[in-house]
């Protein structure tokens, strides 16, 4: 064989093997790998979410803590004002007892001295209790004024007791009146300090701080500051010092009814003709009384009566103290609904004082007719 024949023979035998191998081996396709986000993006998003959640939790905790602190702070202001209110009410009650002591008939001087000493001791206890208060920061100045007010009341009560004791054998009514008036001015000052330097500034401060649900209290020790004068206290001393029966040896003694005025119209009633009165929710009667006698009078009773059937409407007021020659007014409010569109009458009576001889000017009856609009 030639070389060419050998080549052909080689090709013949080799070619089938190659084709058979190709056909017998099917093609295998591998699994497509899953599509994945770029490496590192998912952990970053998760981290951002966790950080945001943590920040939210922290913010909520901060808000909650601040809210608790704010509530606690406001509670401290409320608790303080409530305690001051309690002490102020106790002191005001002592003031009512003090006023009643000075305006009671027949009180002996020794009893007055003893009673004043007892009131001073009670006021000292209130003052000491107030010193133990722990005022919130914004009310420290106001707290000092509370103590000033209480201390003036303690000093005034002790001073009144000492003044009565030191003048027990005196015959100088003018000097005694001046000594007592000096002590009375302490009560006037205590009421002014409480009103102007505690109550009003405290109300303003609580409004600024948003503290609600608490009322800043009043504490008025002296019901009628007009009696804190030398002339008035001179009469008080003379009455207590020289008249065990609550009266005076001077003469004549007496009172008189000056006028009766309808409010809010401001119309003075006439006893000689029918008075038409417009009924309203703020209807009131203002009665003016004068001490026409020579002595100071206390506990003066005034009665107003509106006639109706079957039971008349009746109201009674008291003038605690009225000096000789002075005038005082009392108001009758919140009366029941009177009879409408029919003629009736209003009667005002002032009780006579001891040894009063002339009582014809102590009362008056006014013909009236009540109507709407």
LOZA-325716 format. One record per residue (C-alpha): z, x, y; residue number from 1. Coordinates in pm, 1 decimal. Example, Ala and Ser with C-alpha at 12.3 -4.5 7.8 and 13.67 -1.06 7.14 Angstrom:
BEGIN
PT         z         x         y  marpa
PT     780.0    1230.0    -450.0      1
PT     714.0    1367.0    -106.0      2
//
This chain:
BEGIN
PT         z         x         y  marpa
PT       0.0       0.0       0.0      1
PT     -66.7      93.3     347.5      2
PT     197.4     100.5     618.5      3
PT      63.7    -220.2     765.0      4
PT     110.6    -401.5     439.7      5
PT     461.6    -280.8     421.0      6
PT     533.4    -414.2     766.0      7
PT     397.5    -753.6     684.4      8
PT     590.8    -777.2     366.9      9
PT     906.3    -691.3     552.3     10
PT     846.3    -960.3     807.8     11
PT     788.6   -1218.9     539.1     12
PT    1110.7   -1162.6     362.3     13
PT    1329.2   -1126.5     675.7     14
PT    1214.6   -1425.3     879.9     15
PT    1339.1   -1706.5     652.2     16
PT    1685.6   -1561.0     640.1     17
PT    1705.5   -1562.5    1014.1     18
PT    1593.7   -1924.6    1052.6     19
PT    1816.9   -2043.7     774.5     20
PT    2116.4   -1889.4     933.5     21
PT    2034.3   -2048.0    1266.0     22
PT    1985.3   -2392.9    1120.6     23
PT    2287.6   -2380.1     891.6     24
PT    2527.9   -2295.4    1177.1     25
PT    2570.1   -2596.5    1403.1     26
PT    2669.6   -2528.6    1761.4     27
PT    3036.4   -2574.3    1839.2     28
PT    3138.7   -2686.6    2179.5     29
PT    3487.6   -2585.6    2291.8     30
PT    3726.8   -2838.7    2469.5     31
PT    3683.6   -2859.3    2842.4     32
PT    3994.4   -2721.9    3011.7     33
PT    4186.6   -2983.9    3223.2     34
PT    4126.0   -2993.1    3593.4     35
PT    4435.1   -2858.3    3764.3     36
PT    4525.2   -2839.7    4130.9     37
PT    4528.5   -2503.7    4285.3     38
PT    4813.4   -2295.2    4167.5     39
PT    5136.8   -2339.8    4382.1     40
PT    5053.4   -2670.4    4569.3     41
PT    5262.3   -2910.5    4356.1     42
PT    5582.9   -2706.8    4369.3     43
PT    5540.7   -2677.4    4745.1     44
PT    5509.7   -3055.0    4785.9     45
PT    5810.6   -3108.5    4566.7     46
PT    6010.9   -2857.4    4770.1     47
PT    5914.6   -3026.9    5096.0     48
PT    6022.2   -3364.1    4955.1     49
PT    6357.0   -3228.7    4840.2     50
PT    6418.7   -3064.6    5176.2     51
PT    6331.0   -3385.7    5360.1     52
PT    6561.7   -3585.9    5136.8     53
PT    6842.5   -3335.0    5188.7     54
PT    6793.1   -3349.8    5566.2     55
PT    6806.8   -3731.2    5553.2     56
PT    7131.4   -3720.9    5355.5     57
PT    7281.3   -3473.5    5601.0     58
PT    7178.9   -3688.2    5897.8     59
PT    7326.7   -3998.9    5736.5     60
PT    7649.8   -3812.0    5665.1     61
PT    7664.2   -3687.2    6023.2     62
PT    7608.2   -4039.7    6157.4     63
PT    7872.8   -4179.3    5923.7     64
PT    8126.6   -3912.4    6018.6     65
PT    8055.3   -3961.0    6388.8     66
PT    8084.3   -4336.9    6348.1     67
PT    8419.8   -4298.2    6177.0     68
PT    8538.0   -4063.9    6448.8     69
PT    8422.2   -4307.3    6718.3     70
PT    8597.5   -4598.4    6548.8     71
PT    8912.7   -4391.0    6514.1     72
PT    8894.6   -4290.1    6880.3     73
PT    8853.5   -4649.6    6996.1     74
PT    9138.6   -4759.9    6768.9     75
PT    9360.4   -4500.4    6936.9     76
PT    9288.2   -4656.8    7276.3     77
PT    9347.8   -5007.7    7144.4     78
PT    9675.4   -4911.6    6978.4     79
PT    9798.2   -4740.5    7293.2     80
PT    9718.1   -5035.9    7519.8     81
PT    9877.8   -5278.2    7273.0     82
PT   10201.6   -5076.2    7271.1     83
PT   10205.2   -5058.4    7650.0     84
PT   10143.4   -5432.7    7656.8     85
PT   10449.3   -5488.1    7438.9     86
PT   10670.5   -5273.3    7662.2     87
PT   10524.9   -5434.5    7974.3     88
PT   10600.5   -5782.5    7839.3     89
PT   10959.3   -5683.9    7760.4     90
PT   11004.6   -5547.0    8111.6     91
PT   10848.0   -5856.7    8265.8     92
PT   11093.0   -6070.9    8069.9     93
PT   11378.2   -5870.2    8221.3     94
PT   11225.8   -5942.5    8560.5     95
PT   11240.8   -6315.8    8494.4     96
PT   11607.7   -6283.2    8401.8     97
PT   11668.1   -6083.6    8717.9     98
PT   11498.5   -6346.2    8934.3     99
PT   11696.3   -6622.8    8767.5    100
PT   12017.0   -6429.7    8832.1    101
PT   11946.6   -6411.3    9204.4    102
PT   11839.1   -6773.4    9230.6    103
PT   12111.4   -6944.5    9030.4    104
PT   12375.8   -7151.8    9200.9    105
PT   12743.7   -7074.6    9155.9    106
PT   12702.5   -6723.0    9015.3    107
PT   13008.3   -6504.0    9070.6    108
PT   12963.5   -6158.4    9216.5    109
PT   13139.9   -5990.6    8922.8    110
PT   12902.6   -6166.9    8682.8    111
PT   12604.6   -6047.5    8888.1    112
PT   12723.1   -5685.6    8872.0    113
PT   12776.3   -5704.8    8497.0    114
PT   12443.6   -5874.7    8435.0    115
PT   12256.5   -5620.5    8646.4    116
PT   12414.4   -5332.4    8452.2    117
PT   12303.9   -5491.7    8126.3    118
PT   11948.6   -5540.9    8252.0    119
PT   11938.4   -5177.3    8368.5    120
PT   12041.1   -5060.7    8020.7    121
PT   11766.9   -5267.1    7857.3    122
PT   11507.9   -5136.9    8102.7    123
PT   11620.4   -4779.5    8027.4    124
PT   11550.5   -4841.0    7659.0    125
PT   11199.3   -4964.9    7740.1    126
PT   11139.2   -4663.8    7964.1    127
PT   11254.6   -4417.3    7696.5    128
PT   11035.7   -4583.8    7434.8    129
PT   10736.1   -4556.6    7665.5    130
PT   10800.0   -4183.2    7709.3    131
PT   10735.7   -4135.1    7336.4    132
PT   10386.2   -4278.9    7356.1    133
PT   10094.6   -4042.8    7293.9    134
PT    9822.7   -4162.1    7532.8    135
PT    9454.8   -4091.5    7454.1    136
PT    9295.9   -3824.6    7670.8    137
PT    9126.4   -4051.9    7924.4    138
PT    9443.7   -4254.5    7987.8    139
PT    9694.9   -3978.7    8049.4    140
PT    9702.0   -4036.3    8425.1    141
PT    9748.8   -4409.2    8373.1    142
PT   10031.6   -4339.9    8128.5    143
PT   10220.0   -4143.1    8394.8    144
PT   10198.8   -4444.1    8624.1    145
PT   10338.1   -4669.4    8349.8    146
PT   10644.0   -4444.7    8334.1    147
PT   10671.6   -4441.7    8714.1    148
PT   10670.3   -4820.6    8719.7    149
PT   10936.9   -4847.1    8449.0    150
PT   11155.8   -4580.4    8612.5    151
PT   11147.0   -4763.7    8945.7    152
PT   11268.1   -5077.1    8769.8    153
PT   11550.5   -4890.7    8597.3    154
PT   11655.3   -4729.6    8925.2    155
PT   11628.3   -5057.8    9112.9    156
PT   11850.1   -5246.9    8868.5    157
PT   12117.6   -4978.6    8872.4    158
PT   12091.4   -4961.9    9251.3    159
PT   12135.6   -5339.2    9283.6    160
PT   12446.3   -5327.4    9065.6    161
PT   12589.4   -5039.3    9269.9    162
PT   12507.0   -5215.4    9597.7    163
PT   12688.9   -5533.1    9497.1    164
PT   12985.1   -5329.6    9375.3    165
PT   13007.2   -5116.8    9689.6    166
PT   12989.9   -5422.6    9918.5    167
PT   13234.6   -5633.5    9720.0    168
PT   13497.7   -5606.8    9992.5    169
PT   13258.4   -5574.5   10284.9    170
PT   13223.2   -5827.3   10565.0    171
PT   12904.4   -5674.9   10704.0    172
PT   12633.3   -5903.1   10570.1    173
PT   12357.5   -5721.8   10761.1    174
PT   12441.8   -5386.5   10601.9    175
PT   12470.3   -5544.0   10258.4    176
PT   12133.7   -5713.2   10302.3    177
PT   11971.8   -5382.1   10398.7    178
PT   12121.1   -5204.0   10096.2    179
PT   11996.8   -5471.8    9859.6    180
PT   11653.6   -5487.5   10023.7    181
PT   11613.3   -5112.2    9970.3    182
PT   11656.1   -5161.9    9596.4    183
PT   11426.1   -5463.2    9595.7    184
PT   11148.1   -5249.5    9742.8    185
PT   11157.1   -5044.1    9424.1    186
PT   11061.6   -5353.9    9226.5    187
PT   10779.3   -5430.3    9469.2    188
PT   10653.1   -5071.8    9433.9    189
PT   10673.5   -5088.4    9053.9    190
PT   10451.9   -5396.3    9047.8    191
PT   10197.1   -5237.9    9283.0    192
PT   10184.0   -4918.3    9076.5    193
PT   10135.2   -5114.3    8756.1    194
PT    9853.5   -5323.7    8903.2    195
PT    9668.0   -5060.5    9106.2    196
PT    9727.7   -4740.9    8909.6    197
PT    9755.1   -4861.3    8550.4    198
PT    9592.8   -5197.9    8488.8    199
PT    9274.0   -5174.3    8695.2    200
PT    9194.8   -4805.7    8619.8    201
PT    9260.9   -4866.2    8250.1    202
PT    9022.3   -5161.8    8244.6    203
PT    8751.3   -4950.1    8408.6    204
PT    8804.2   -4661.2    8167.7    205
PT    8789.7   -4883.6    7859.3    206
PT    8464.8   -5034.9    7984.0    207
PT    8313.6   -4688.4    8027.3    208
PT    8419.0   -4591.5    7674.9    209
PT    8294.6   -4916.1    7521.8    210
PT    8638.5   -5009.1    7390.1    211
PT    8650.7   -5385.5    7338.2    212
PT    8887.3   -5636.6    7183.2    213
PT    9192.8   -5542.7    7388.6    214
PT    9339.0   -5694.9    7705.3    215
PT    9504.4   -5469.5    7960.1    216
PT    9834.3   -5645.6    8036.0    217
PT   10011.0   -5757.9    8349.9    218
PT   10375.6   -5671.6    8405.9    219
PT   10512.2   -5831.2    8722.2    220
PT   10883.3   -5773.6    8761.3    221
PT   10941.2   -5948.5    9093.4    222
PT   10807.5   -6302.8    9097.8    223
PT   10826.5   -6345.5    9473.6    224
PT   10802.7   -6019.8    9671.8    225
PT   10871.0   -6212.4    9994.4    226
PT   11241.8   -6215.8    9915.1    227
PT   11258.3   -5834.0    9919.6    228
PT   11348.9   -5831.1   10290.0    229
PT   11675.7   -5752.9   10462.5    230
PT   11704.0   -6107.0   10600.0    231
PT   11642.0   -6269.4   10262.9    232
PT   11872.3   -6035.0   10073.7    233
PT   12139.3   -6087.3   10338.4    234
PT   12130.8   -6457.0   10251.5    235
PT   12142.3   -6376.6    9880.0    236
PT   12447.0   -6155.2    9933.4    237
PT   12621.5   -6417.0   10147.5    238
PT   12558.4   -6686.8    9889.5    239
PT   12679.3   -6477.4    9593.0    240
PT   12953.2   -6292.7    9780.4    241
PT   13110.3   -6579.5    9966.8    242
PT   13040.0   -6905.6    9786.3    243
PT   13153.1   -6933.2    9426.1    244
PT   13022.5   -7288.9    9415.8    245
PT   12670.1   -7179.6    9496.7    246
PT   12677.1   -7313.2    9848.2    247
PT   12760.8   -7193.5   10193.8    248
PT   13033.0   -7289.7   10436.9    249
PT   12778.1   -7332.7   10717.7    250
PT   12657.4   -7675.4   10826.1    251
PT   12429.0   -7860.1   10820.2    252
PT   12241.2   -7786.5   10499.6    253
PT   11928.3   -7965.5   10399.7    254
PT   11557.8   -7964.3   10314.5    255
PT   11260.3   -8176.9   10410.0    256
PT   10918.5   -8264.8   10274.4    257
PT   10656.4   -8131.7   10515.6    258
PT   10325.1   -8242.9   10363.4    259
PT   10128.3   -8324.0   10047.3    260
PT    9767.4   -8205.1   10025.4    261
PT    9499.7   -8290.0    9768.4    262
PT    9310.0   -7991.7    9625.8    263
PT    9035.2   -7876.5    9615.6    264
PT    8934.1   -8114.9    9896.3    265
PT    9216.7   -7988.2   10118.3    266
PT    9289.1   -8339.4   10243.9    267
PT    9644.1   -8412.2   10357.9    268
PT    9772.6   -8744.6   10229.5    269
PT    9888.9   -9013.1   10470.4    270
PT   10180.7   -9244.4   10389.3    271
PT   10040.9   -9513.8   10621.1    272
PT    9693.8   -9586.6   10476.4    273
PT    9511.4   -9583.6   10143.1    274
PT    9392.2   -9234.9   10047.8    275
PT    9076.0   -9214.6    9835.7    276
PT    9096.8   -8922.5    9593.6    277
PT    8794.1   -8790.7    9405.2    278
PT    8886.9   -8717.1    9043.9    279
PT    8781.4   -8371.9    8918.5    280
PT    8881.3   -8116.9    8655.8    281
PT    9051.0   -7898.2    8918.9    282
PT    9239.8   -8178.8    9092.0    283
PT    9580.0   -8065.6    9219.7    284
PT    9850.0   -8158.4    9469.8    285
PT   10002.6   -7898.9    9699.4    286
PT   10347.9   -7988.4    9831.0    287
PT   10503.4   -7802.3   10124.0    288
PT   10882.5   -7801.2   10161.1    289
PT   11096.8   -7664.6   10443.6    290
PT   11455.6   -7545.3   10437.2    291
PT   11582.4   -7727.4   10744.5    292
PT   11945.9   -7623.8   10691.5    293
PT   12154.2   -7321.6   10779.6    294
PT   12183.6   -7164.1   10432.5    295
PT   11952.0   -7011.5   10176.7    296
PT   11876.8   -7258.3    9896.4    297
PT   11788.2   -7178.9    9535.8    298
PT   11657.4   -7374.1    9238.9    299
PT   11510.3   -7650.0    9453.5    300
PT   11354.8   -7926.2    9238.8    301
PT   11040.3   -8110.3    9350.0    302
PT   10903.4   -8411.8    9158.0    303
PT   10559.8   -8575.0    9182.7    304
PT   10498.1   -8921.1    9032.3    305
PT   10171.3   -9117.4    8997.2    306
PT   10239.2   -9481.6    8924.1    307
PT   10056.8   -9639.9    8630.5    308
PT   10136.6   -9884.2    8353.2    309
PT   10311.7   -9866.1    8116.9    310
PT   10431.4   -9506.2    8180.0    311
PT   10392.4   -9326.0    8513.1    312
PT   10255.6   -8972.1    8530.7    313
PT   10538.9   -8738.5    8628.5    314
PT   10558.9   -8363.6    8687.9    315
PT   10847.2   -8145.8    8807.5    316
PT   10841.0   -7800.9    8973.3    317
PT   11108.0   -7561.4    9098.5    318
PT   11117.4   -7350.5    9414.3    319
PT   11329.0   -7050.4    9305.3    320
PT   11447.5   -6949.4    9650.1    321
PT   11387.8   -7060.1   10008.0    322
PT   11550.8   -6906.6   10313.5    323
PT   11685.9   -7102.9   10606.8    324
PT   11398.7   -7213.1   10830.3    325
PT   11133.5   -7098.9   10581.1    326
PT   10861.7   -7307.6   10412.2    327
PT   10750.3   -7284.6   10049.9    328
PT   10472.3   -7459.4    9858.4    329
PT   10442.9   -7575.4    9498.2    330
PT   10127.9   -7694.5    9323.6    331
PT   10095.7   -7965.6    9059.5    332
PT    9795.3   -7903.5    8833.3    333
PT    9660.3   -8011.5    8495.0    334
PT    9787.0   -8365.5    8533.8    335
PT    9678.2   -8642.2    8294.1    336
PT    9387.5   -8861.5    8404.7    337
PT    9521.4   -9112.5    8659.2    338
PT    9410.7   -9478.3    8675.6    339
PT    9061.1   -9508.2    8823.5    340
PT    8920.1   -9756.5    9075.7    341
PT    9247.7   -9930.7    9137.5    342
PT    9513.7   -9895.2    9399.7    343
PT    9826.7   -9708.2    9301.7    344
PT   10066.7   -9461.7    9465.6    345
PT   10177.0   -9098.9    9459.6    346
PT   10544.2   -9027.1    9529.2    347
PT   10688.5   -8683.2    9608.4    348
PT   11064.7   -8620.8    9606.0    349
PT   11268.8   -8312.0    9693.8    350
PT   11615.6   -8304.3    9538.6    351
PT   11900.2   -8285.1    9793.3    352
PT   12101.8   -7963.6    9814.3    353
PT   12483.9   -7950.0    9803.8    354
PT   12651.2   -8113.4   10108.4    355
PT   12315.2   -8235.2   10242.4    356
PT   12382.8   -8539.2   10457.2    357
PT   12032.3   -8644.4   10564.5    358
PT   11796.2   -8720.0   10275.8    359
PT   11555.5   -8964.9   10437.2    360
PT   11303.3   -8684.4   10497.4    361
PT   11319.0   -8558.1   10137.6    362
PT   11054.4   -8792.1    9996.5    363
PT   10734.0   -8981.9   10074.0    364
PT   10511.6   -9236.5    9901.4    365
PT   10135.1   -9229.3    9953.5    366
PT    9905.0   -9526.6    9868.2    367
PT    9600.8   -9386.9    9683.5    368
PT    9292.7   -9487.3    9487.3    369
PT    9131.9   -9245.7    9238.7    370
PT    8756.7   -9256.7    9177.4    371
PT    8469.2   -9047.3    9040.9    372
PT    8211.8   -8901.5    9280.3    373
//
